[in-house]
Amino acid sequence: MTIERADQLALLRKVEFLAPLDDDTLGELLDRARLIERPSGARLISELESGADVFVVMTGTADVFVEPRAGDRRVLGTLGPGSACGEMSSLTGGLRSASVVATSRLVVLEIPDALFDELRERRPEIAVALLGTLARRLDAADRHIDVLLDQHDPPVPEAPPEPTSIRRVWRELVASRRRDLAFATLAAFVLTLIAVRLAVYASFRLDVAPRGVLRTAYMTGFGLLVFSAAAAVLTFRPAVRKLVAIAYGIGAALIFNELGVTLAFDIFFKDIHTPDPDIAFDIERLYRRTAPLRAIVIGLVVLIQVVYLRHFYRRVWFILRTRLRRRFRR
């Protein structure tokens, strides 16, 4: 459905923080922003995700809600034509405080964060209106808290509400975005590389068949890679797919552990054209020479994972820091 430009301007004037703007500024905003469509049930904004774009509903409706725990959706309100969302994240730079899901076919005007920042700088009255909106929301929150405190005999809930937890952040920022398989693979790779290093070191110290340990790790790695490659072409339940991802990470780590020894042998002890029979073959020395290589690879894999899941780790750090502060204040 095509929305006439005059109707679009009228809808923008309904938005509290855009109402002070003149027609020319609103028209420029329409030209530089973009209209997007979402079907019923589509998620426009996800709670706890990063993002600062602002959305204005042009047609359709959407629910605003939070999920204190899995399966417990608490609707905070409904958005209709002329309603806006996302402006607080643009103003504060924080994570989204609630989710927004379309309840009918939705057409929204998406205002990029950079454009909204530029508009606030040019027209300070927008920032003033946003501060007024924020003050009213804080006042409403205070009144809601007062109501709760005045309840002398509040009903006992069936289960205590789940605070903002790492499990919930994992569900929102990793699992819901289908990044959990990559996390499982990278984590399994790093942990296996460390574990096999300790196992080989122990076998050298205790003289318990170090070559056999390396050989077993190498063959196990090939077996896990073949298994995970074959299993990946099939369709499994999510839990089984996670096991496949973990098996792939373990197999890759076991093979890399052995390839490091092979590389050290080729570089330091073996000249293909002129082998030197006087050089003793010392597998422990070979393995020690590859320690820096393993450390570099572990560091790179950890760095890739941190960058890939930076929003998750940033939120986890915030939760842990808050809990530590509360604990030491007691």
C-alpha positions in Angstrom: 0.0 0.0 0.0 1.4 3.4 -1.1 1.3 6.2 1.5 0.8 9.7 0.2 3.5 12.1 1.1 1.0 14.4 2.8 -0.1 11.5 5.0 3.5 10.7 5.8 4.1 14.2 7.0 1.0 14.1 9.1 2.1 10.9 10.8 5.5 12.4 11.5 3.8 15.4 13.2 2.2 13.0 15.6 5.6 11.9 16.9 6.2 14.0 20.0 9.9 14.7 19.4 9.4 15.4 15.7 6.3 17.7 16.1 8.4 20.9 16.5 10.0 20.5 13.1 8.7 22.5 10.1 7.5 20.9 6.9 10.8 21.4 5.0 12.8 19.6 7.7 10.2 16.8 7.9 10.3 16.5 4.1 14.1 16.2 4.1 13.8 13.5 6.8 11.4 11.6 4.6 13.8 11.8 1.7 16.8 10.6 3.6 15.1 7.9 5.7 13.6 4.8 4.2 10.3 2.9 4.4 10.5 -0.8 5.3 7.8 -3.4 5.5 7.5 -6.2 8.0 4.9 -9.0 8.0 2.8 -9.9 11.0 4.9 -11.6 13.6 8.2 -10.2 12.4 10.6 -8.7 15.1 11.5 -5.1 14.5 13.6 -4.6 17.7 15.0 -7.2 20.1 15.5 -6.6 23.8 19.1 -6.3 24.9 20.5 -6.0 21.4 22.6 -3.1 20.3 21.2 -0.7 17.8 20.4 3.0 17.7 18.1 3.4 14.6 14.8 5.1 15.2 11.5 3.7 13.8 8.2 5.5 13.1 5.1 3.4 12.4 3.3 4.5 9.3 0.8 1.7 9.0 0.0 -1.4 11.1 0.4 -2.2 14.7 3.2 -3.7 16.9 3.5 -4.9 20.5 6.2 -3.6 22.8 7.2 -6.2 25.4 9.9 -7.6 27.7 10.7 -11.2 28.6 11.9 -11.5 32.2 12.3 -15.2 31.6 11.7 -17.7 28.8 8.0 -17.9 27.9 7.0 -15.0 30.1 6.1 -12.2 27.7 4.9 -9.0 29.4 3.4 -6.5 27.0 4.2 -2.9 27.8 2.1 -1.2 25.1 1.0 -1.1 21.5 2.4 1.0 18.7 0.2 2.3 16.0 0.5 4.8 13.1 2.3 7.9 14.3 4.1 6.0 17.1 7.9 5.9 17.4 10.4 3.5 19.0 14.1 3.2 19.4 14.7 6.9 20.2 16.0 6.2 23.8 18.8 3.9 22.5 19.8 6.6 20.0 19.9 9.2 22.7 21.7 7.2 25.4 23.7 4.7 23.2 22.5 1.8 25.4 21.1 -1.6 24.5 17.4 -1.9 23.5 15.2 -2.0 26.6 12.3 -3.9 25.0 11.3 -5.9 22.0 8.9 -4.8 19.3 7.1 -7.3 17.2 4.5 -6.6 14.4 1.0 -7.7 15.2 -0.2 -6.9 11.6 1.5 -6.0 8.4 3.8 -3.1 9.4 5.2 -0.2 7.4 7.8 1.8 9.3 10.1 4.7 8.5 13.6 3.7 9.5 15.7 6.7 10.6 19.4 5.8 10.7 21.2 6.7 13.9 23.7 9.0 12.1 20.8 10.9 10.5 19.0 11.2 13.8 22.2 12.5 15.5 22.6 15.1 12.8 19.0 16.2 13.1 19.4 16.6 16.9 22.4 18.8 16.4 20.7 21.0 13.8 17.4 21.2 15.7 18.0 21.2 19.5 14.3 21.2 20.2 14.3 17.5 19.3 16.7 16.8 22.1 14.6 18.9 24.5 11.5 16.9 23.5 13.3 13.6 24.0 14.4 14.7 27.5 10.8 15.5 28.3 9.8 12.1 27.1 12.5 10.5 29.2 11.5 12.5 32.3 7.9 11.3 31.9 8.9 7.7 31.6 11.0 8.0 34.7 8.2 9.6 36.6 5.8 6.8 35.5 8.4 4.2 36.7 8.6 5.9 40.1 4.9 5.9 40.5 4.7 2.3 39.6 7.4 1.5 42.2 5.4 3.5 44.8 2.3 1.4 44.0 4.3 -1.8 44.5 5.7 -0.6 47.8 2.2 0.4 49.1 1.0 -3.2 48.6 1.3 -4.6 52.2 0.3 -8.1 51.2 1.5 -8.6 47.6 0.6 -12.0 46.1 3.3 -14.6 46.3 4.4 -15.5 42.8 4.7 -19.1 41.8 8.3 -18.7 40.9 10.7 -15.8 41.7 11.2 -13.5 38.7 14.4 -14.2 36.9 16.7 -11.2 37.0 18.8 -10.2 34.0 20.9 -13.3 33.7 23.7 -14.5 31.6 21.5 -17.3 30.3 18.9 -14.8 29.2 21.5 -12.7 27.4 22.8 -15.8 25.8 19.3 -16.6 24.5 18.7 -13.1 23.2 22.1 -12.2 21.7 23.5 -15.6 20.7 21.0 -18.4 20.4 18.2 -16.3 18.8 20.7 -15.1 16.2 22.0 -18.6 15.5 25.5 -17.9 16.6 25.6 -20.6 19.2 27.0 -23.2 16.7 30.0 -21.0 15.8 30.6 -20.4 19.5 30.5 -24.1 20.3 33.0 -24.9 17.5 35.5 -22.2 18.5 35.2 -22.9 22.2 35.7 -26.7 21.6 38.8 -25.9 19.4 40.4 -23.8 22.1 39.6 -26.0 25.1 40.7 -29.2 23.2 44.0 -27.6 22.1 44.7 -26.7 25.7 43.6 -30.1 27.0 45.7 -32.1 24.5 48.7 -30.0 25.3 48.4 -30.9 29.0 47.9 -34.5 28.1 51.0 -34.7 25.9 53.0 -32.8 28.5 52.0 -35.3 31.2 52.9 -38.2 28.9 56.4 -36.8 28.4 56.9 -36.2 32.1 55.6 -39.6 33.1 57.0 -41.3 30.0 53.7 -42.9 29.2 53.9 -43.5 25.4 54.0 -39.9 24.2 54.1 -41.0 20.5 51.1 -43.2 21.1 49.2 -40.2 22.7 50.1 -38.0 19.7 49.1 -40.7 17.2 45.8 -41.4 19.0 45.0 -37.7 19.1 45.8 -37.4 15.4 43.6 -40.3 14.3 40.8 -39.3 16.6 40.9 -35.8 15.1 40.5 -37.3 11.6 37.7 -39.5 12.7 35.8 -36.6 14.3 36.2 -34.5 11.2 34.9 -37.2 8.9 32.0 -37.8 11.3 31.1 -34.1 11.6 31.4 -33.5 7.8 29.1 -36.5 7.1 26.6 -35.5 9.8 26.5 -31.9 8.8 24.7 -32.8 5.5 21.8 -34.2 7.5 19.1 -32.4 9.4 19.2 -32.8 13.2 17.5 -31.2 16.1 19.3 -28.2 17.5 20.9 -30.1 20.4 22.4 -32.7 18.0 23.7 -30.0 15.7 25.5 -28.5 18.7 27.2 -31.8 19.3 28.2 -31.9 15.6 29.7 -28.4 15.9 31.6 -29.4 19.1 32.9 -32.6 17.4 34.2 -30.5 14.5 36.0 -28.1 16.8 37.6 -31.0 18.7 38.7 -32.8 15.6 40.2 -29.6 14.1 42.2 -29.0 17.3 43.5 -32.5 17.5 44.7 -32.4 13.9 46.3 -29.0 14.3 48.1 -30.2 17.4 49.8 -33.0 15.3 50.4 -30.8 12.3 52.5 -28.5 14.5 54.8 -31.3 15.3 55.1 -32.4 11.7 55.9 -28.8 10.7 58.6 -28.5 13.3 60.1 -31.8 12.1 60.3 -30.6 8.5 61.8 -27.3 9.5 64.2 -28.2 12.3 65.2 -31.9 11.9 64.7 -32.9 8.4 66.3 -31.8 5.2 64.6 -33.6 2.4 67.6 -33.5 0.1 70.5 -33.9 2.6 69.3 -35.7 5.7 71.8 -35.5 8.6 72.0 -38.8 10.4 73.8 -37.2 13.4 70.7 -35.2 14.4 68.9 -37.1 17.1 65.1 -37.4 16.7 63.6 -35.8 19.9 59.8 -35.6 19.7 59.5 -33.7 22.9 61.8 -31.0 21.6 59.8 -30.9 18.4 56.6 -30.5 20.4 58.1 -27.7 22.6 59.1 -25.8 19.4 55.5 -25.6 18.3 54.3 -24.1 21.6 54.4 -20.4 20.3 52.5 -21.5 17.3 49.7 -23.0 19.4 49.6 -19.9 21.6 49.2 -17.6 18.6 46.4 -19.8 17.1 44.6 -19.9 20.5 44.9 -16.1 20.8 43.6 -15.6 17.3 40.6 -17.9 17.8 39.7 -16.3 21.1 40.0 -12.8 19.5 37.7 -13.9 16.6 35.1 -15.3 19.0 35.2 -12.1 21.2 34.7 -9.9 18.1 32.0 -12.2 16.7 30.1 -12.1 20.0 31.2 -8.7 21.3 27.6 -7.6 22.2 27.1 -10.8 24.3 30.4 -10.4 26.1 29.8 -6.7 26.7 26.5 -7.5 28.3 27.9 -10.3 30.4 30.7 -8.0 31.7 28.0 -5.5 32.6 26.0 -8.1 34.5 29.1 -9.5 36.4 30.3 -6.0 37.3 26.8 -5.0 38.6 26.6 -8.2 40.7 30.1 -7.7 42.2 29.3 -4.1 43.1 26.1 -5.2 44.9 28.0 -8.0 46.7 30.7 -5.7 48.0 28.3 -3.0 49.1 26.6 -5.4 51.5 
